[in-house]
Amino acid sequence: MFIFINELLFPIRRFLSAKIGIIAKIREHFKKYRTFVIILNHSVMKKIFAILVCALVSCSNPEEAIKAYQQQKDSIGLQSAEKQNQLLGQAPMAFKQSMQAIAQQYAEILKNLPADFAANEEKTNRYQQLAIVSEYLLNHRKYTEEEAPIINELEDLCAAVDLDNATDFNDYPEYQTLVHNIFKLRIYSYKVQYEFDDPWGKILADFKTIKSENIKQALAPLLIEGVSPTSAATTNEELIALIPQIIKNTELLQELNQRVNLVNKLKSGQPFPPFEGVVDINDKPISFEQLNLKGKMLFIDIWATYCPDCRKELPALETLQQTYKGKPITFVSISVDRDKEAWKTMVKEKKLSGIHLYASPETKELFKKLYDLRSIPRYMLVDKEGNIISINAPMPSKGTALESHINL
């Protein structure tokens, strides 16, 4: 039942020689004959098919060539949400290999096309692939040590992209997506790297290097998040002055005003917004007023057992509490753990000092509104009169930087 390649290709070669260059004809012949080609696996068949398409393109007129290319591009399926979701769900190595294979497929089907069309499509395909890489990175912020080198490779691909090409931003939707994603990645990277050192100041400095007005207008809404009680006062002032110069959208300006109001509400010297909806380790509801903190300073730590940085700060927090033992300051740690039992276990096993409370997921959402809680750990200092000293105090391990805020 085996047949030779020449026998398989004979009817197809007949079509090509007659210049009846329609992809459907080739597909029909493959469908008819492939059942006999037992020795050829699927990957070999795909390669043969790709070769035939290239042959077809070379003997066709430009319109036929472009039509054949579009059919092949559709068959790769990178434009479909289903295909993209499949890629985004892969492990880093599998994702990298998949994207390399797709790049090779695109390069193959671009051969022998009209030069102008091929150049435009090459750029479109490149931007589309990089946009998916950037989307993958946004969705895979947590990875193992073994996966880190692959993630770093993918990050390097995105880092090399020019984010200031006004013409391409107008002409290529794929480039628009890519620019948005890469700027979001930079925001995330700076927030991790400079979490307690004004990350938005560095993000703003990056934004100012962009010269293309259309790109600045598109990215400016991402800056609104930077107007925050946790940002440096100078950064807030710059953002509040800059954003309305670029953004004219009413809804976005309303969002900006809401954030400005929150910044003003949480400035040093303002009354500390009391929290509620927390329980102690015995599941007893505790209100802010019940803590009876009049006449004492209050140091609040919002944390979780699953948070590495939170756990890293525990020894320094214990040392801080011992340093101020007997002084008029109360230390309150509020867990936002998903697993309440994990919190109870750690508090008991480590014999953690201070008052320990638990905030439910609903209360955590309330904290986001009250204190602009966006990441943990988060430390806040309240004076003896119940007014804010710092809504984003230095972490315990900073030593003198924190102690300079504590005046007893």
ABEGO torsion letter per residue (X at the ends): XBBBAAAAAAAAAAAAAAGBBBAAAAAAAAAAAAAABAABBAAAAAAAAAAAAAAAAAABBAAAAAAAAAAAAAAAGAABAAAAAAAAABBAAAAAAAAAAAAAAAAAAABGBBAAAAAAAAAAAAAAAAAAAAAAAAABABBBAAAAAAAAAAAAAAAABBAABAAAAAABAAAAAAAAAAAAAAAAAAAAAAAABGAAAAAAAAAAABABAAAAAAAAAAAAAABBAABBAAAAAAAAAAAAAABABAAAAAAAAAAAAAAAAABBGBBBBBBBGBBBAAGBBBBAAAAGABGBBBBBBBBBAABAAAAAAAAAAAAAAAAABGBBBBBBBBBABABAAAAAAAAAAAGBBEBBBBBBAAAAAAAAAAAGBABOBBBBBBBAAGBBABABBBBAAAEAAAAAABBX
